[in-house]
Amino acid sequence: MPYLRPVPPDQRAPHPGEDTDRGAVARPVPGHDVRVQWVLSIAVIVVGLLTIRPMGLSGRGLAVAALFVVNSASMLARRLPEHRVPPRVALVWLTLGVIAAAALIGLSSSGTGYLFAFFTAGHIGYRLDTRRALVLAGFCGLLCAGVLYLRLGPGYQALPWVFGLTTAAPVMMGILNRSQRQAVRAAIDAAESAERAARAEARTAVLTERGRIARDVHDVLAHSLAGINMQLELADALIDTGNLEKVREAHAKAHGLVKESLKQAQWTVHALREDALPLRETLASMLASSGHRDALTVTGTVREVPAQAVQNLLRIAQEALTNAARHAPGGAVAVELAFAPAAVTLRIRNRPGTRPTVPGAGSGMGLIGMRERVALLGGTLTAGPVTEGPHQGDWEVEAVIPQ
């Protein structure tokens, strides 16, 4: 599995114009060095301060100075994070920036005031959506060209005012940069979504494994300890009667259950290690150790069954045998393992008990655990009394696992 970089669940890339959480911090976009952008903005302002004339504290010079301050503020505002400036505010701010840049071109007699128009048009393409960007950039070009045309007069050569039209050209570069930024952010979002999905899948797998281990622990501990407890309680009751033979018999059964518990613990270890057990042989051994020799019938063509299906079928058989011993002690047990082309069926059936049951309640998780195991394999499970046929009155558990 590839290494997954942990990402906070609520972290994602802000999209253009999106109003994200107020406390959020915008992530830098690859390919856009903030320091370079600051250097360019300050360079334009410094060059304009040194070259734009007239600039003073009265008359036309004061107007040029005021427009220079407005254009400088608009230039520095380019560095505001996008998620901090709503689209409508950005549209108003850039429109005023265009008007201020055109006015500076018209009032100044020399200098690099046109640079403000160029940079503003470029940022229009980067900040606004394509339709609004093209309209506002076109307005910028026409306004700058109109200002130059009116200032120079109709008899002047065409080149200067045509030059004003070119102030709209950088909008295309801004649009390309915005498209690249959106593509990069989309790729980042997709990667982070994949990471979150992988983490969710891993968590689901962990929870599933915990459930499987819990079922295995229930099968081993609850069943074994319940059986041992039943025999020990029976021995305690028989001691008062003085029937030592029955006491020895109960003690022997408890001892046998302890041995069986050790085998079950080994099966559980095999299951947790994903070791494959032979289904037919393990079922036969399980029946023999529980006192039901020759109770297994196999039909169909025997074939290899996936390890997970084997583990769950064995646990279902173990649960059904334990329930039979608890609720129908002394009753005959029959187990059928049927191999069909599309499924494997395990059927455990027990006759009514011939001995009285020992009082005591089970955990109540037996049938639930069996249904969970079958559901994990996409199969079906039925459990209940047989109401018709030669086996009427028996209790039957049937698990069908598709193959």
C-alpha positions as a printed NumPy array, in Angstrom:
array([[  0.   ,   0.   ,   0.   ],
       [  1.423,   3.446,  -0.902],
       [  2.273,   5.88 ,   1.826],
       [ -0.625,   8.173,   2.626],
       [  0.082,  11.679,   3.863],
       [ -2.268,  12.455,   6.741],
       [ -4.602,  15.341,   5.959],
       [ -7.058,  16.888,   8.446],
       [-10.583,  15.736,   7.562],
       [-11.869,  19.288,   7.088],
       [ -8.926,  20.544,   5.052],
       [ -9.397,  21.178,   1.366],
       [ -8.34 ,  23.737,  -1.225],
       [-10.473,  26.892,  -1.4  ],
       [-11.981,  27.54 ,  -4.816],
       [-12.149,  30.895,  -6.594],
       [-14.584,  33.197,  -4.876],
       [-15.351,  30.675,  -2.121],
       [-15.968,  32.052,   1.359],
       [-14.252,  29.52 ,   3.583],
       [-14.047,  29.488,   7.365],
       [-12.863,  32.762,   8.784],
       [-10.115,  31.096,  10.719],
       [ -8.854,  29.11 ,   7.738],
       [ -5.499,  29.78 ,   6.177],
       [ -5.208,  29.713,   2.401],
       [ -2.728,  27.173,   1.107],
       [ -0.067,  28.308,  -1.337],
       [ -0.653,  27.223,  -4.89 ],
       [  2.282,  25.448,  -6.598],
       [  3.899,  27.667,  -9.2  ],
       [  2.912,  30.955,  -7.534],
       [  5.695,  32.277,  -5.345],
       [  4.23 ,  34.923,  -3.036],
       [  7.608,  36.611,  -2.598],
       [  8.012,  37.081,  -6.352],
       [  4.543,  38.61 ,  -6.55 ],
       [  5.372,  41.054,  -3.759],
       [  8.651,  42.035,  -5.424],
       [  6.889,  42.731,  -8.743],
       [  4.172,  44.818,  -7.094],
       [  6.662,  46.91 ,  -5.112],
       [  8.919,  47.284,  -8.176],
       [  6.046,  48.742, -10.23 ],
       [  5.229,  51.188,  -7.427],
       [  8.862,  52.269,  -6.992],
       [  9.409,  52.722, -10.746],
       [  6.177,  54.718, -10.974],
       [  7.216,  56.915,  -8.061],
       [ 10.521,  57.697,  -9.769],
       [  9.201,  58.295, -13.281],
       [  5.601,  59.556, -13.197],
       [  5.409,  63.347, -13.564],
       [  4.137,  65.803, -12.534],
       [  3.732,  64.799,  -8.907],
       [  3.418,  67.408,  -6.172],
       [  1.245,  68.886,  -3.45 ],
       [ -0.875,  71.258,  -5.513],
       [ -2.763,  71.496,  -8.747],
       [ -2.253,  68.804, -11.333],
       [  0.678,  67.352,  -9.408],
       [ -1.594,  66.717,  -6.407],
       [ -4.163,  64.959,  -8.608],
       [ -1.433,  62.749, -10.12 ],
       [ -0.083,  61.957,  -6.636],
       [ -3.55 ,  61.017,  -5.397],
       [ -4.134,  58.764,  -8.397],
       [ -0.689,  57.217,  -7.855],
       [ -1.625,  56.368,  -4.242],
       [ -4.931,  54.832,  -5.366],
       [ -3.18 ,  52.752,  -8.047],
       [ -0.508,  51.65 ,  -5.565],
       [ -3.192,  50.547,  -3.104],
       [ -4.973,  48.639,  -5.877],
       [ -1.651,  47.012,  -6.835],
       [ -0.912,  45.917,  -3.259],
       [ -4.488,  44.643,  -2.854],
       [ -3.632,  41.937,  -5.421],
       [ -1.973,  40.061,  -2.585],
       [ -5.188,  39.712,  -0.587],
       [ -6.198,  36.022,  -0.295],
       [ -9.02 ,  35.138,  -2.649],
       [-11.216,  33.605,   0.052],
       [-11.037,  36.902,   1.979],
       [-12.459,  38.991,  -0.895],
       [-15.995,  38.16 ,  -2.136],
       [-16.392,  38.138,  -5.958],
       [-18.575,  41.27 ,  -5.97 ],
       [-16.078,  43.208,  -3.881],
       [-13.274,  42.069,  -6.199],
       [-15.27 ,  43.23 ,  -9.232],
       [-15.838,  46.698,  -7.715],
       [-12.222,  47.01 ,  -6.584],
       [-10.789,  46.027,  -9.991],
       [-13.221,  48.295, -11.836],
       [-12.099,  51.248,  -9.709],
       [ -8.492,  50.166, -10.301],
       [ -9.056,  50.274, -14.07 ],
       [-10.595,  53.766, -13.867],
       [ -7.77 ,  55.004, -11.629],
       [ -5.116,  53.568, -13.991],
       [ -6.74 ,  55.21 , -17.04 ],
       [ -7.042,  58.524, -15.18 ],
       [ -3.363,  58.372, -14.203],
       [ -2.41 ,  57.814, -17.834],
       [ -4.523,  60.818, -18.863],
       [ -3.242,  63.253, -16.218],
       [  0.451,  62.344, -16.118],
       [  2.696,  63.821, -18.774],
       [  5.425,  61.181, -18.538],
       [  6.449,  58.043, -16.708],
       [  5.315,  54.438, -16.394],
       [  1.727,  54.938, -15.246],
       [  0.587,  52.516, -17.963],
       [  2.202,  49.652, -15.961],
       [ -0.627,  49.894, -13.438],
       [ -3.158,  49.286, -16.231],
       [ -1.182,  46.283, -17.527],
       [ -0.868,  44.64 , -14.116],
       [ -4.493,  45.39 , -13.231],
       [ -5.728,  43.786, -16.465],
       [ -3.598,  40.715, -15.789],
       [ -4.987,  40.371, -12.298],
       [ -8.526,  40.761, -13.626],
       [ -8.045,  37.533, -15.578],
       [ -6.595,  35.818, -12.517],
       [ -9.194,  36.993,  -9.984],
       [-12.514,  36.994, -11.895],
       [-14.338,  34.357, -13.912],
       [-13.647,  34.342, -17.649],
       [-16.747,  36.213, -18.83 ],
       [-16.422,  39.063, -16.324],
       [-12.66 ,  39.184, -16.831],
       [-12.953,  39.618, -20.612],
       [-15.631,  42.303, -20.269],
       [-13.699,  44.298, -17.652],
       [-10.38 ,  43.906, -19.51 ],
       [-12.041,  45.126, -22.721],
       [-13.372,  48.107, -20.805],
       [ -9.84 ,  48.756, -19.512],
       [ -8.337,  48.705, -23.019],
       [-11.029,  50.955, -24.502],
       [-10.83 ,  53.38 , -21.593],
       [ -7.039,  53.692, -21.756],
       [ -7.142,  54.073, -25.548],
       [ -9.903,  56.683, -25.254],
       [ -7.954,  58.642, -22.634],
       [ -4.84 ,  58.724, -24.839],
       [ -6.89 ,  59.659, -27.896],
       [ -8.591,  62.562, -26.131],
       [ -5.398,  63.765, -24.471],
       [ -3.311,  63.709, -27.677],
       [ -6.075,  64.826, -30.034],
       [ -7.443,  63.33 , -33.278],
       [ -4.597,  64.686, -35.391],
       [ -1.907,  62.828, -33.444],
       [ -0.364,  59.622, -34.691],
       [ -2.438,  56.495, -33.99 ],
       [  0.273,  54.45 , -32.266],
       [ -0.043,  55.921, -28.732],
       [ -3.789,  55.456, -28.364],
       [ -3.655,  52.041, -30.064],
       [ -1.066,  51.228, -27.407],
       [ -3.837,  51.882, -24.866],
       [ -5.828,  48.998, -26.324],
       [ -2.974,  46.619, -25.555],
       [ -3.466,  47.173, -21.819],
       [ -6.268,  44.574, -22.065],
       [ -3.94 ,  41.877, -23.425],
       [ -2.517,  40.662, -20.064],
       [ -5.985,  39.425, -19.149],
       [ -5.274,  36.302, -21.223],
       [ -2.197,  35.514, -19.167],
       [ -4.231,  35.979, -15.987],
       [ -6.93 ,  33.603, -17.28 ],
       [ -4.287,  30.985, -18.122],
       [ -2.76 ,  31.309, -14.654],
       [ -6.183,  30.958, -13.059],
       [ -6.923,  27.83 , -15.129],
       [ -3.59 ,  26.343, -14.094],
       [ -4.287,  27.186, -10.448],
       [ -7.722,  25.551, -10.581],
       [ -6.279,  22.424, -12.222],
       [ -3.605,  22.142,  -9.52 ],
       [ -6.134,  22.651,  -6.741],
       [ -8.487,  20.11 ,  -8.318],
       [ -5.644,  17.589,  -8.388],
       [ -4.834,  18.351,  -4.732],
       [ -8.499,  17.973,  -3.765],
       [ -8.726,  14.671,  -5.643],
       [ -5.595,  13.363,  -3.926],
       [ -6.854,  14.398,  -0.503],
       [-10.276,  12.87 ,  -1.206],
       [ -8.543,   9.628,  -2.156],
       [ -6.552,   9.761,   1.084],
       [ -9.697,  10.35 ,   3.132],
       [-11.422,   7.472,   1.34 ],
       [ -8.419,   5.237,   2.011],
       [ -8.463,   6.182,   5.694],
       [-12.206,   5.491,   5.891],
       [-11.701,   2.139,   4.174],
       [ -8.877,   1.279,   6.56 ],
       [-11.043,   2.23 ,   9.542],
       [-13.876,   0.069,   8.214],
       [-11.463,  -2.82 ,   7.811],
       [-10.255,  -2.338,  11.387],
       [-13.829,  -2.307,  12.72 ],
       [-14.661,  -5.399,  10.678],
       [-11.623,  -7.185,  12.049],
       [-12.555,  -6.153,  15.585],
       [-16.019,  -7.606,  15.044],
       [-14.53 , -10.844,  13.754],
       [-12.185, -11.13 ,  16.729],
       [-15.09 , -10.377,  19.087],
       [-17.104, -13.202,  17.529],
       [-14.145, -15.569,  17.829],
       [-13.639, -14.658,  21.47 ],
       [-17.333, -15.206,  22.084],
       [-17.221, -18.596,  20.38 ],
       [-14.224, -19.77 ,  22.377],
       [-14.849, -18.258,  25.803],
       [-18.626, -18.005,  26.063],
       [-19.32 , -21.479,  24.705],
       [-16.543, -23.302,  26.504],
       [-16.976, -21.576,  29.832],
       [-20.763, -21.972,  29.689],
       [-20.4  , -25.719,  29.1  ],
       [-17.813, -26.143,  31.835],
       [-19.954, -24.087,  34.213],
       [-22.981, -26.272,  33.475],
       [-21.071, -29.46 ,  34.288],
       [-19.581, -28.035,  37.471],
       [-22.996, -26.85 ,  38.656],
       [-24.347, -30.309,  37.939],
       [-21.49 , -31.864,  39.926],
       [-22.231, -29.548,  42.847],
       [-25.875, -30.554,  42.781],
       [-24.986, -34.258,  42.624],
       [-22.588, -34.04 ,  45.587],
       [-25.509, -33.372,  47.899],
       [-27.206, -36.559,  46.651],
       [-24.133, -38.658,  47.375],
       [-24.138, -40.125,  43.839],
       [-20.39 , -40.185,  43.288],
       [-20.724, -41.961,  39.945],
       [-22.731, -39.102,  38.504],
       [-20.306, -36.62 ,  40.05 ],
       [-17.385, -38.362,  38.346],
       [-19.306, -38.355,  35.087],
       [-19.962, -34.607,  35.319],
       [-16.352, -34.014,  36.278],
       [-15.185, -36.058,  33.292],
       [-17.406, -34.033,  30.952],
       [-16.068, -30.785,  32.388],
       [-12.543, -32.1  ,  31.862],
       [-13.43 , -32.997,  28.292],
       [-14.797, -29.528,  27.726],
       [-11.52 , -28.067,  28.938],
       [ -9.682, -30.147,  26.348],
       [-12.181, -29.051,  23.732],
       [-11.598, -25.42 ,  24.747],
       [ -7.903, -25.843,  24.072],
       [ -8.694, -27.151,  20.581],
       [-11.069, -24.255,  20.008],
       [ -8.365, -21.822,  21.096],
       [ -6.064, -23.373,  18.491],
       [ -8.769, -22.976,  15.843],
       [ -9.179, -19.337,  16.842],
       [ -5.445, -18.708,  16.522],
       [ -5.516, -20.332,  13.076],
       [ -8.438, -18.133,  12.074],
       [ -6.813, -14.924,  13.304],
       [ -3.648, -15.82 ,  11.41 ],
       [ -5.733, -16.507,   8.282],
       [ -4.478, -20.102,   8.185],
       [ -6.613, -22.326,   5.964],
       [ -8.157, -25.361,   7.694],
       [ -9.593, -28.348,   5.79 ],
       [-13.344, -27.923,   6.091],
       [-14.486, -31.541,   5.959],
       [-11.73 , -32.952,   8.197],
       [-12.096, -30.171,  10.775],
       [-15.875, -30.649,  10.922],
       [-15.408, -34.389,  11.449],
       [-12.889, -33.751,  14.234],
       [-15.196, -31.21 ,  15.864],
       [-18.117, -33.666,  15.853],
       [-15.983, -36.496,  17.221],
       [-14.676, -34.362,  20.077],
       [-18.248, -33.375,  21.006],
       [-19.388, -37.029,  21.123],
       [-21.144, -37.179,  17.742],
       [-19.034, -39.594,  15.716],
       [-20.182, -40.477,  12.204],
       [-22.658, -37.578,  12.269],
       [-21.193, -35.848,   9.19 ],
       [-22.638, -36.428,   5.723],
       [-20.938, -34.92 ,   2.67 ],
       [-22.748, -34.572,  -0.669],
       [-21.63 , -33.214,  -4.015],
       [-18.136, -32.884,  -5.397],
       [-15.774, -31.87 ,  -2.623],
       [-13.663, -28.879,  -3.573],
       [-11.418, -26.347,  -1.89 ],
       [-13.286, -23.54 ,  -0.125],
       [-11.792, -20.072,   0.492],
       [-10.155, -19.672,   3.903],
       [-12.592, -17.   ,   5.082],
       [-15.605, -19.178,   4.219],
       [-14.003, -22.167,   5.991],
       [-13.386, -20.156,   9.153],
       [-16.928, -18.832,   9.314],
       [-18.563, -22.171,   8.511],
       [-16.555, -23.828,  11.287],
       [-17.612, -21.131,  13.733],
       [-21.262, -21.547,  12.719],
       [-20.995, -25.295,  13.238],
       [-19.349, -24.762,  16.611],
       [-22.111, -22.354,  17.664],
       [-24.875, -24.722,  16.537],
       [-23.313, -27.726,  18.33 ],
       [-22.893, -25.721,  21.522],
       [-26.526, -24.576,  21.368],
       [-27.646, -28.178,  20.776],
       [-25.7  , -29.391,  23.822],
       [-27.109, -26.576,  25.941],
       [-30.766, -26.658,  24.895],
       [-31.213, -30.304,  23.819],
       [-28.76 , -32.385,  25.86 ],
       [-28.624, -36.019,  24.79 ],
       [-30.331, -35.364,  21.457],
       [-28.864, -36.868,  18.302],
       [-27.028, -34.471,  15.997],
       [-26.662, -34.687,  12.221],
       [-24.457, -32.439,  10.114],
       [-24.652, -32.208,   6.326],
       [-22.074, -30.489,   4.132],
       [-23.35 , -30.067,   0.568],
       [-21.184, -28.876,  -2.327],
       [-23.238, -27.409,  -5.185],
       [-21.818, -25.683,  -8.292],
       [-22.745, -22.207,  -7.03 ],
       [-22.762, -22.603,  -3.239],
       [-21.687, -24.551,  -0.2  ],
       [-24.4  , -25.44 ,   2.3  ],
       [-23.839, -26.392,   5.921],
       [-26.842, -27.874,   7.704],
       [-26.79 , -28.793,  11.42 ],
       [-29.853, -30.53 ,  12.809],
       [-30.454, -31.855,  16.32 ],
       [-33.219, -33.979,  17.811],
       [-35.007, -32.92 ,  21.007],
       [-33.025, -33.509,  24.168],
       [-33.266, -36.733,  26.178],
       [-31.942, -35.235,  29.409],
       [-33.148, -32.219,  31.358],
       [-31.416, -28.957,  30.582],
       [-29.342, -27.281,  33.244],
       [-30.747, -23.815,  34.093],
       [-28.613, -20.997,  32.782],
       [-28.892, -18.308,  30.162],
       [-26.631, -17.937,  27.179],
       [-25.062, -14.707,  26.018],
       [-27.76 , -14.11 ,  23.408],
       [-25.079, -13.408,  20.786],
       [-25.01 , -16.867,  19.18 ],
       [-27.536, -16.415,  16.371],
       [-26.471, -12.793,  15.901],
       [-22.867, -13.896,  15.443],
       [-23.875, -16.594,  12.957],
       [-25.925, -14.143,  10.898],
       [-23.053, -11.641,  10.892],
       [-20.63 , -14.299,   9.656],
       [-22.931, -15.377,   6.835],
       [-23.662, -11.759,   5.873],
       [-19.929, -11.053,   5.541],
       [-19.777, -13.819,   2.929],
       [-22.896, -12.682,   1.073],
       [-24.839, -15.804,   2.073],
       [-28.065, -16.632,   3.906],
       [-28.776, -18.284,   7.25 ],
       [-31.968, -19.838,   8.557],
       [-32.463, -21.215,  12.041],
       [-35.565, -22.664,  13.633],
       [-37.655, -25.779,  14.218],
       [-38.462, -28.15 ,  11.349],
       [-42.239, -28.052,  10.88 ],
       [-42.754, -30.805,   8.289],
       [-41.15 , -33.864,   6.756],
       [-39.302, -36.773,   8.348],
       [-37.316, -34.435,  10.593],
       [-40.341, -32.627,  12.018],
       [-39.669, -31.422,  15.538],
       [-35.902, -31.135,  15.048],
       [-34.032, -27.836,  15.333],
       [-32.111, -26.924,  12.194],
       [-29.504, -24.336,  11.314],
       [-28.704, -23.916,   7.621],
       [-25.984, -21.649,   6.19 ],
       [-25.682, -21.179,   2.427],
       [-22.467, -19.561,   1.204],
       [-22.237, -18.6  ,  -2.508],
       [-19.057, -19.586,  -4.318]])
